[in-house]
Each structure stands twice: as C-alpha cells, then as structure tokens.
C-alpha cells in the first residue's frame, strides 16, 4: 500500500474513537501485531496518531495498487460489500 492516503470511517467500533463518516489521513501500518484476525493502520486524528482496524475504513483518492490491496482485505475479512 502507498501511504499516506485519506480514508473514511464506514463503521463505528468500540476499540476506535472514529465515528462513521469521519475522514482521516492513513499514514502507515502499525509496528506491532494487534490482532491475528485484523489488520491495523496508523491514522492521524485530533493531533494524535494511533492504530485502527483497516476494516473500519474506506479508502478515498488512492492509487490503484492501494485500492486493490484494501479491497482485497475487505473481501477476505468477510465484508466484501464495502469495497472502496
């Protein structure tokens, strides 16, 4: 994936402060494995940087390789109806 890119929150999660519809810059991957079943990316939000599940985000204005990677992750993660 190419970083940074903008993304929109498509689902509120109790493990994340993002609300549905909020847009954030995605600046990279997390350094550590947070979960074996989810991929986490680093976002900038309200002067902070932290990890959120990639499944919570829809990519906006990205190159085709990044879009394909995120779409593939959504598909294999079981939420194929949310492709970006």
C-alpha positions as CSV (number, residue, x, y, z in Angstrom):
1,X,0.0,0.0,0.0
2,X,1.1,3.5,-0.7
3,X,1.0,6.0,2.2
4,X,-0.3,8.5,3.1
5,X,-3.9,8.4,1.8
6,X,-7.3,9.6,3.0
7,X,-9.9,7.3,4.3
8,X,-13.5,7.5,5.6
9,X,-14.8,5.6,8.6
10,X,-17.5,3.3,7.5
11,X,-18.3,1.6,10.8
12,X,-18.1,2.7,14.4
13,X,-16.1,0.3,16.7
14,X,-15.8,0.3,20.4
15,X,-12.0,0.0,20.0
16,X,-11.7,3.2,18.0
17,X,-12.7,6.8,18.6
18,X,-13.6,7.3,14.9
19,X,-17.3,8.0,14.1
20,X,-19.0,6.9,10.9
21,X,-18.4,9.4,8.1
22,X,-15.2,11.0,9.6
23,X,-12.3,11.3,7.2
24,X,-8.7,10.7,8.4
25,X,-5.2,10.5,6.8
26,X,-3.8,7.0,6.9
27,X,0.0,7.3,7.4
28,X,1.2,3.8,7.7
29,X,0.9,0.3,9.2
30,X,1.2,-0.3,12.9
31,X,4.5,-1.6,14.2
32,X,3.1,-4.4,16.2
33,X,0.5,-7.1,15.5
34,X,-2.6,-6.1,17.5
35,X,-4.8,-9.0,16.4
36,X,-4.4,-12.1,14.3
37,X,-7.7,-11.6,12.6
38,X,-7.5,-7.8,11.8
39,X,-5.0,-5.5,10.1
40,X,-4.4,-2.2,11.8
41,X,-3.2,1.0,10.1
42,X,-2.0,4.3,11.7
43,X,-4.2,7.3,11.3
44,X,-3.8,10.9,12.3
45,X,-6.8,12.3,14.2
46,X,-7.1,15.3,16.5
47,X,-3.4,15.8,16.8
48,X,-2.8,12.2,17.7
49,X,-1.5,9.1,15.8
50,X,-2.9,5.7,16.6
51,X,-3.9,2.3,15.1
52,X,-7.4,1.5,13.9
53,X,-8.7,-1.6,12.1
54,X,-8.4,-1.3,8.3
55,X,-11.9,-2.9,8.1
56,X,-13.3,0.3,9.7
57,X,-12.1,2.4,6.7
58,X,-13.0,3.0,3.1
59,X,-10.1,4.4,1.0
60,X,-10.5,7.8,-0.8
61,X,-8.4,9.1,-3.7
62,X,-5.7,6.4,-3.8
63,X,-3.6,4.7,-6.4
64,X,-4.9,1.5,-7.9
65,X,-2.5,-0.7,-6.1
66,X,-3.6,0.7,-2.7
67,X,-7.3,0.4,-3.6
68,X,-6.8,-3.2,-4.7
69,X,-4.9,-4.1,-1.5
70,X,-7.6,-2.6,0.7
71,X,-10.5,-4.1,-1.4
72,X,-8.8,-7.5,-1.1
73,X,-8.5,-7.1,2.6
74,X,-12.2,-6.2,3.0
75,X,-13.2,-9.2,0.8
76,X,-11.0,-11.7,2.7
77,X,-12.1,-10.2,6.0
78,X,-15.7,-11.0,5.2
79,X,-17.1,-7.6,4.5
80,X,-16.9,-7.7,0.7
81,X,-20.0,-5.5,0.4
82,X,-17.9,-2.5,1.5
83,X,-15.4,-2.4,-1.3
84,X,-13.9,1.1,-1.9
